[in-house]
Amino acid sequence: MKSRGNFEVAIAWKNHQLKQAEIKSNLGNKCVLRTSVPVRVKGTVSTQVQDGNYYINMFDTQKGSTYLVEVDL
């Protein structure tokens, strides 16, 4: 699927919960994720903060690069 900021997102689910996601940056914009569980992003340095019941994860991207998001348990 496509998301705001021109990212392509492929998500893998297990038991109705996020297992991992691949995010491809088509423009090189900053990526902001909001998740209900903590995640880690491979391929870049990211900042994660808790905001109420959610986690906000932000990282800079490079045009054409792909980033792997995994649940951080």
N, CA, C and O of each residue as an XYZ file, in Angstrom:
292
protein
N       0.841     -1.168      0.000
C       0.000      0.000      0.000
C       0.885      1.230      0.000
O       2.071      1.140      0.316
N       0.333      2.358     -0.344
C       1.032      3.640     -0.319
C       0.572      4.412      0.908
O      -0.576      4.298      1.339
N       1.491      5.203      1.465
C       1.130      6.005      2.630
C       1.539      7.460      2.411
O       2.252      7.780      1.460
N       1.086      8.319      3.287
C       1.385      9.742      3.216
C       2.901      9.948      3.168
O       3.633      9.305      3.921
N       3.374     10.829      2.301
C       4.799     11.074      2.148
C       5.416     10.273      1.019
O       6.630     10.311      0.818
N       4.574      9.536      0.268
C       4.990      8.702     -0.866
C       5.899      7.560     -0.435
O       6.999      7.388     -0.961
N       5.424      6.789      0.523
C       6.095      5.573      0.962
C       5.278      4.369      0.491
O       4.048      4.418      0.464
N       5.969      3.289      0.122
C       5.315      2.014     -0.169
C       5.506      1.128      1.052
O       6.622      0.986      1.552
N       4.420      0.533      1.531
C       4.467     -0.246      2.767
C       3.943     -1.654      2.517
O       2.859     -1.837      1.963
N       4.728     -2.644      2.931
C       4.312     -4.048      2.880
C       4.324     -4.553      4.320
O       5.350     -4.478      4.997
N       3.189     -5.065      4.789
C       3.043     -5.456      6.192
C       2.794     -6.957      6.297
O       2.001     -7.527      5.547
N       3.494     -7.586      7.251
C       3.269     -8.998      7.570
C       2.627     -9.070      8.953
O       3.116     -8.470      9.911
N       1.512     -9.821      9.042
C       0.765     -9.956     10.281
C       0.861    -11.390     10.797
O       1.009    -12.327     10.014
N       0.776    -11.556     12.107
C       0.690    -12.881     12.721
C      -0.237    -12.755     13.918
O      -0.015    -11.929     14.804
N      -1.279    -13.579     13.939
C      -2.283    -13.529     15.009
C      -2.844    -12.119     15.206
O      -3.010    -11.657     16.335
N      -3.133    -11.448     14.096
C      -3.747    -10.118     14.087
C      -2.837     -9.043     14.670
O      -3.321     -7.981     15.061
N      -1.526     -9.295     14.740
C      -0.581     -8.301     15.246
C       0.552     -8.134     14.245
O       0.883     -9.052     13.495
N       1.139     -6.940     14.251
C       2.248     -6.656     13.363
C       3.420     -7.591     13.648
O       3.863     -7.726     14.788
N       3.905     -8.226     12.605
C       5.108     -9.055     12.720
C       6.299     -8.239     12.215
O       7.309     -8.102     12.905
N       6.166     -7.699     11.002
C       7.175     -6.804     10.455
C       6.584     -6.027      9.290
O       5.536     -6.382      8.751
N       7.272     -4.971      8.920
C       6.850     -4.164      7.777
C       8.090     -3.705      7.024
O       9.143     -3.469      7.617
N       7.949     -3.584      5.721
C       8.991     -3.003      4.889
C       8.460     -1.684      4.357
O       7.358     -1.617      3.811
N       9.254     -0.637      4.522
C       8.858      0.690      4.061
C       9.876      1.156      3.037
O      11.067      1.255      3.330
N       9.392      1.443      1.818
C      10.259      1.972      0.764
C       9.959      3.459      0.611
O       8.810      3.864      0.439
N      11.018      4.259      0.676
C      10.883      5.701      0.505
C      11.036      6.053     -0.967
O      12.081      5.800     -1.566
N      10.002      6.631     -1.545
C      10.056      7.022     -2.952
C      10.590      8.436     -3.157
O      11.006      8.778     -4.264
N      10.586      9.272     -2.101
C      11.034     10.655     -2.243
C      12.164     11.038     -1.291
O      12.815     12.061     -1.503
N      12.413     10.250     -0.254
C      13.440     10.611      0.716
C      12.931     11.524      1.816
O      13.703     12.289      2.394
N      11.650     11.454      2.109
C      11.053     12.264      3.177
C      11.316     11.659      4.555
O      11.746     10.512      4.672
N      11.052     12.449      5.594
C      11.076     11.923      6.955
C       9.872     10.997      7.118
O       8.775     11.317      6.660
N      10.072      9.857      7.768
C       9.001      8.894      7.995
C       8.576      8.965      9.462
O       9.418      8.983     10.360
N       7.273      9.006      9.695
C       6.719      9.013     11.045
C       5.743      7.848     11.156
O       4.763      7.770     10.415
N       6.025      6.941     12.095
C       5.162      5.779     12.338
C       4.459      5.933     13.670
O       5.052      6.413     14.636
N       3.206      5.532     13.731
C       2.484      5.467     14.999
C       2.027      4.031     15.179
O       1.267      3.503     14.367
N       2.502      3.396     16.260
C       2.181      2.000     16.512
C       1.664      1.828     17.933
O       1.873      2.686     18.791
N       0.989      0.714     18.170
C       0.493      0.424     19.520
C       1.505     -0.362     20.341
O       1.306     -0.565     21.538
N       2.590     -0.805     19.708
C       3.666     -1.521     20.393
C       4.996     -0.883     19.990
O       5.090     -0.277     18.922
N       6.020     -1.014     20.829
C       7.331     -0.475     20.427
C       7.879     -1.238     19.228
O       7.691     -2.450     19.117
N       8.559     -0.525     18.331
C       9.172     -1.145     17.161
C      10.612     -0.654     17.030
O      10.999      0.352     17.625
N      11.397     -1.387     16.239
C      12.743     -0.940     15.881
C      12.807     -0.895     14.359
O      12.163     -1.681     13.665
N      13.601      0.046     13.865
C      13.737      0.236     12.423
C      15.171     -0.091     12.041
O      16.108      0.533     12.539
N      15.343     -1.065     11.160
C      16.679     -1.441     10.694
C      17.026     -0.620      9.455
O      16.173     -0.357      8.607
N      18.279     -0.227      9.369
C      18.736      0.503      8.199
C      18.863      1.990      8.407
O      19.256      2.712      7.491
N      18.533      2.470      9.611
C      18.623      3.899      9.902
C      18.605      4.107     11.410
O      18.335      3.179     12.171
N      18.891      5.312     11.827
C      18.766      5.698     13.236
C      17.385      6.312     13.407
O      17.010      7.225     12.671
N      16.631      5.811     14.375
C      15.272      6.322     14.580
C      15.108      6.795     16.019
O      15.846      6.389     16.917
N      14.124      7.661     16.210
C      13.768      8.165     17.529
C      12.361      7.690     17.829
O      11.454      7.862     17.014
N      12.174      7.082     19.014
C      10.864      6.575     19.397
C      10.460      7.168     20.740
O      11.237      7.146     21.695
N       9.243      7.697     20.809
C       8.705      8.237     22.054
C       7.315      7.653     22.285
O       6.594      7.336     21.339
N       6.955      7.519     23.549
C       5.611      7.050     23.860
C       4.697      8.259     23.978
O       5.049      9.259     24.605
N       3.519      8.158     23.368
C       2.523      9.219     23.368
C       1.199      8.605     23.773
O       0.441      8.131     22.927
N       0.918      8.614     25.073
C      -0.296      7.971     25.566
C      -0.205      6.470     25.361
O       0.724      5.827     25.850
N      -1.175      5.905     24.632
C      -1.197      4.467     24.361
C      -0.412      4.085     23.108
O      -0.382      2.912     22.735
N       0.219      5.052     22.458
C       0.910      4.802     21.194
C       2.395      5.114     21.292
O       2.858      5.770     22.225
N       3.122      4.621     20.300
C       4.545      4.908     20.157
C       4.734      5.629     18.832
O       4.237      5.180     17.799
N       5.447      6.741     18.861
C       5.739      7.511     17.664
C       7.211      7.284     17.331
O       8.087      7.536     18.159
N       7.477      6.812     16.131
C       8.825      6.509     15.690
C       9.117      7.374     14.469
O       8.350      7.355     13.506
N      10.225      8.140     14.491
C      10.563      9.055     13.408
C      11.979      8.763     12.906
O      12.889      8.500     13.691
N      12.142      8.815     11.585
C      13.474      8.635     11.018
C      13.548      9.256      9.631
O      12.558      9.322      8.902
N      14.753      9.712      9.287
C      15.009     10.250      7.955
C      15.213      9.091      6.991
O      15.720      8.036      7.372
N      14.817      9.292      5.743
C      14.966      8.246      4.731
C      15.735      8.773      3.534
O      15.862      9.982      3.337
N      16.241      7.852      2.747
C      16.896      8.162      1.487
C      16.002      7.680      0.347
O      15.428      6.593      0.415
N      15.892      8.483     -0.683
C      15.072      8.130     -1.841
C      15.489      6.770     -2.393
O      16.665      6.543     -2.677
N      14.514      5.862     -2.544
C      14.742      4.537     -3.098
C      15.173      3.490     -2.081
O      15.264      2.311     -2.423
N      15.440      3.890     -0.839
C      15.871      2.935      0.194
C      14.680      2.271      0.861
O      13.584      2.829      0.915
N      14.919      1.065      1.370
C      13.896      0.279      2.067
C      14.331      0.069      3.501
O      15.505     -0.175      3.777
N      13.373      0.165      4.418
C      13.636      0.051      5.858
C      12.739     -1.059      6.436
O      11.556     -1.153      6.110
N      13.326     -1.882      7.287
C      12.604     -2.985      7.904
C      12.175     -2.580      9.306
O      13.000     -2.171     10.123
N      10.878     -2.697      9.580
C      10.314     -2.379     10.885
C       9.918     -3.692     11.560
O       9.181     -4.498     10.991
N      10.419     -3.893     12.781
C      10.104     -5.114     13.525
C       9.597     -4.752     14.916
O       9.970     -3.724     15.480
N       8.747     -5.606     15.451
C       8.237     -5.414     16.815
C       9.407     -5.566     17.776
O      10.190     -6.509     17.663
N       9.524     -4.647     18.710
C      10.642     -4.615     19.663
C      10.177     -5.154     20.999
O       9.845     -4.392     21.907
N      10.156     -6.476     21.115
C       9.711     -7.110     22.371
C      10.856     -7.683     23.146
O      10.652     -8.247     24.221
